[in-house]
Amino acid sequence: MRRILIIYKRGRSDAAQLAEKLVTRLASSGFDASARENMADTGTFAPPPPPPMEADAIVVLGGDGTLLSVARQVEDRQIPIVGVNLGGLGFLTEISRERCFEDLENVLSGAYEIEERMRLRVGIQRQGHEVFSQTVLNDAVINKGALARIVDLYTHIDDCYLTHYRADGLIVATPTGSTAYNLSAGGPIVYPTALAMILTPICPFTLTNRPIILPASAVIRVDLDEKAQDVTLTCDGQVGHRLAPKDKIFIAMSPHPLKLIKPRSTDYFEILRTKLKWGQT
């Protein structure tokens, strides 16, 4: 890895300063390093085309949200990503600000592993035509607006009818996203390199509707009825699209996993204990 692209959180002066220091330090070690502010792609609209990324590796400075945004911009490129946590919990951005220089030097000297994280391809079909598509790392969420009534979601797995959810919404998460919105909604934690999809209803009207783990090969189809209104599909909590009555949402495993660089010093179970306070009184 000789060409290193550093992408830092938008609007954070401390992130810009750290990026400048990293560029100087990497350049002095013979790397071709450059830095730029993240082009945030948030909002309810069709996402813009991703910017060019000519690099052997990407260093993300920010929180998990910044890394999720960069992961979408990477799309199907096979560029590995490593995250430096400048935010809160940091399940994805595992390198701390304090150990930033030391850990990155170890990574660039070859002391790292690459984990392939499963991603989802999400599409909306309207009157037989695809009107929206997106690749997500964490989750796709179908939810109602603040003033809407309970939404009715008719769900199929591989063309086999699963159930009719009457709920505030539905989360389809990857193992990576199992510790995000899925966890808050009562879904299970799944080891991040597993190949599986988690289907978790949000505040279901029927209390027997529980989360279900599906194989990665499954194709999920969610149909809205003709009365649906003020319902949105949100991808990774950042990019969304308004849904219309009778829309069909298709969710399947993307053929392009994300390559996540892991320093050899990191341990997923230690992260769970640290971030979720397991074992502490």
C-alpha positions in Angstrom: 0.0 0.0 0.0 1.8 3.1 -1.3 -1.1 5.5 -2.2 -3.0 6.5 0.9 -6.1 8.6 0.8 -7.2 10.3 4.0 -10.9 11.3 4.2 -11.8 13.3 7.3 -15.2 14.3 8.8 -16.8 17.3 7.3 -16.8 20.5 9.3 -14.4 19.3 12.0 -11.3 21.5 12.2 -9.5 19.0 14.5 -10.0 16.2 12.0 -8.6 18.5 9.2 -5.5 19.2 11.4 -5.0 15.6 12.1 -5.3 14.7 8.4 -2.6 17.4 7.6 -0.3 15.9 10.2 -0.8 12.4 8.9 -0.1 13.5 5.3 3.2 15.1 6.4 4.2 12.0 8.4 3.3 9.5 5.7 5.0 11.6 3.0 8.2 11.6 5.0 8.1 7.8 5.1 7.8 7.6 1.4 4.1 7.2 1.0 2.0 9.0 -1.6 -0.5 10.5 0.8 -3.3 13.0 0.2 -6.3 14.2 2.3 -9.8 15.6 1.6 -12.9 16.4 3.4 -15.7 13.8 3.3 -18.4 14.6 0.7 -21.4 13.8 2.9 -24.2 12.1 1.0 -27.0 12.4 3.5 -30.7 13.3 2.9 -33.8 12.0 1.2 -32.8 11.9 -2.4 -31.0 9.8 -5.0 -27.3 9.8 -3.9 -24.8 11.7 -6.1 -22.2 9.7 -8.0 -19.2 8.8 -5.8 -16.0 10.9 -6.2 -12.9 9.4 -7.8 -10.8 7.3 -5.4 -7.3 6.5 -6.8 -5.8 4.8 -3.7 -4.5 1.6 -2.4 -6.0 2.2 1.0 -8.3 4.8 2.7 -7.9 6.2 6.2 -11.1 7.6 7.6 -10.9 10.2 10.4 -14.3 10.6 12.2 -16.9 8.4 13.7 -18.8 5.4 12.5 -21.1 7.7 10.5 -18.2 9.0 8.5 -17.0 5.5 7.8 -20.5 4.4 6.6 -20.6 7.4 4.2 -17.2 6.6 2.8 -18.1 2.9 2.5 -21.0 3.9 0.2 -18.8 6.1 -1.9 -16.3 3.2 -2.3 -19.2 1.2 -3.9 -17.7 -1.9 -5.7 -14.1 -0.8 -5.6 -11.8 -3.2 -3.8 -10.1 -0.5 -1.7 -9.6 -1.4 2.0 -10.6 1.1 4.7 -9.3 1.7 8.2 -11.0 4.0 10.6 -9.7 6.3 13.3 -12.3 7.1 15.9 -12.9 10.8 16.5 -16.6 10.3 17.5 -18.5 8.4 20.2 -18.7 4.6 20.5 -16.8 3.6 17.4 -17.6 0.0 16.5 -16.2 0.5 13.0 -13.6 3.1 13.6 -11.5 1.0 16.0 -8.2 3.0 16.1 -8.2 5.6 18.8 -7.0 9.1 18.3 -4.4 8.5 21.0 -2.9 5.5 19.2 -3.5 6.9 15.7 0.1 7.3 14.6 1.4 4.1 16.2 -1.4 1.9 14.9 -1.3 3.3 11.4 2.4 2.9 11.2 2.0 -0.8 12.2 -0.7 -1.3 9.6 1.3 0.3 6.8 4.3 -1.9 7.8 2.1 -5.0 7.2 0.8 -5.7 10.8 -2.9 -6.0 9.9 -5.6 -8.3 8.7 -8.4 -7.6 6.3 -11.9 -8.5 7.2 -14.6 -8.8 4.5 -17.8 -7.3 5.8 -21.0 -8.3 4.1 -23.1 -5.5 2.5 -26.6 -5.3 1.3 -28.0 -4.1 -2.1 -31.3 -2.4 -1.6 -33.7 -1.5 -4.4 -37.2 0.1 -4.7 -39.5 -1.1 -7.5 -42.4 1.2 -8.5 -44.8 0.1 -11.2 -42.3 -2.5 -12.4 -39.3 -0.1 -12.6 -36.5 0.4 -10.2 -36.5 4.0 -9.0 -33.8 3.8 -6.3 -30.9 1.5 -5.4 -28.1 1.7 -2.8 -25.4 -0.5 -1.2 -25.4 -0.4 2.6 -23.0 -1.6 5.2 -25.2 -1.4 8.4 -28.9 -1.6 7.6 -31.9 -0.7 5.5 -34.9 0.6 7.5 -38.5 1.1 6.4 -40.2 3.4 8.8 -43.2 5.7 9.1 -43.1 9.5 9.5 -43.7 11.2 12.9 -47.5 11.6 12.3 -48.2 8.4 10.3 -50.2 5.5 11.5 -48.8 2.0 11.9 -47.4 0.8 8.6 -48.4 -2.5 7.0 -45.5 -4.5 5.5 -46.1 -7.7 3.7 -42.8 -9.6 3.7 -41.6 -12.5 1.6 -38.3 -14.5 1.8 -37.2 -16.0 -1.6 -40.8 -15.6 -2.8 -42.2 -17.5 0.2 -44.6 -15.5 2.3 -43.2 -14.8 5.8 -45.7 -12.5 7.6 -47.6 -9.3 7.6 -45.8 -6.9 9.9 -48.0 -4.2 11.5 -45.4 -2.0 13.2 -43.6 1.4 13.3 -41.2 -0.1 10.8 -38.8 -2.9 9.9 -35.0 -3.1 10.1 -32.9 -5.4 7.8 -29.4 -5.4 9.2 -26.0 -7.0 8.3 -23.9 -8.6 11.1 -21.9 -5.3 11.0 -25.1 -3.4 11.6 -26.3 -5.7 14.3 -24.8 -3.4 17.0 -26.5 -0.3 15.6 -30.3 0.4 15.3 -31.0 -3.4 15.3 -29.5 -3.7 18.8 -31.6 -0.7 20.1 -34.7 -2.3 18.7 -34.1 -5.6 20.6 -32.3 -7.5 17.8 -29.4 -9.9 18.4 -25.7 -9.2 18.1 -24.2 -11.3 15.3 -20.4 -11.7 14.8 -19.4 -9.1 12.1 -17.8 -11.5 9.6 -20.8 -13.9 9.6 -22.9 -14.2 6.5 -26.4 -13.5 7.6 -29.3 -10.9 7.5 -31.3 -9.9 10.5 -34.9 -8.9 10.2 -36.1 -6.9 13.2 -39.6 -5.3 13.5 -39.8 -1.9 15.2 -42.4 -1.8 17.9 -44.6 -4.5 16.3 -48.4 -4.4 17.0 -48.2 -8.2 17.6 -45.8 -8.9 20.4 -45.1 -12.4 19.0 -43.3 -10.8 16.0 -39.7 -11.4 17.0 -36.4 -10.8 15.1 -35.3 -13.5 12.8 -31.8 -14.3 11.4 -31.8 -15.3 7.7 -29.1 -16.8 5.5 -27.1 -14.4 3.4 -28.4 -16.0 0.2 -32.0 -15.0 1.0 -33.8 -12.3 -1.0 -36.2 -10.2 1.0 -39.2 -8.5 -0.6 -41.3 -6.1 1.4 -44.6 -4.9 -0.2 -46.5 -1.8 0.8 -50.2 -1.7 0.5 -52.3 0.9 -1.4 -52.9 2.9 1.8 -49.3 3.5 2.7 -48.3 7.1 3.2 -45.4 9.0 4.8 -43.2 6.0 4.7 -39.4 6.2 4.1 -36.6 3.8 3.2 -33.4 4.8 5.0 -30.0 3.4 4.2 -27.3 3.3 6.9 -29.3 6.0 8.7 -28.0 8.6 6.2 -29.5 8.3 2.7 -33.2 7.8 2.2 -36.0 7.7 -0.4 -39.7 8.4 0.0 -41.9 5.3 -0.6 -45.2 5.3 -2.4 -48.3 3.0 -2.1 -47.7 -0.4 -3.6 -43.9 0.0 -3.7 -41.8 -3.2 -3.5 -38.5 -3.1 -1.6 -35.9 -5.8 -2.5 -33.0 -6.5 -0.2 -30.2 -9.0 -1.0 -26.5 -9.6 -0.2 -24.3 -7.4 -2.4 -21.6 -9.2 -4.4 -19.1 -6.6 -3.2 -18.2 -6.9 0.5 -16.4 -4.1 2.2 -12.7 -4.7 3.0 -12.0 -3.4 6.5 -8.4 -3.2 7.7 -8.0 -4.5 11.2 -4.9 -3.8 13.3 -3.7 -7.0 14.9 -4.1 -5.5 18.3 -7.9 -5.3 18.0 -10.2 -7.9 19.5 -14.0 -7.9 18.7 -15.0 -9.3 22.1 -12.9 -6.7 23.9 -14.7 -4.0 21.8 -18.0 -5.4 23.0 -16.9 -5.4 26.6 -15.6 -1.8 26.3 -18.3 -0.3 24.2 -21.3 -2.1 25.8 -19.9 -2.2 29.4 -20.2 -5.9 29.6 -19.1 -7.4 32.9 -19.0 -4.0 34.7 -21.0 -3.5 37.9 
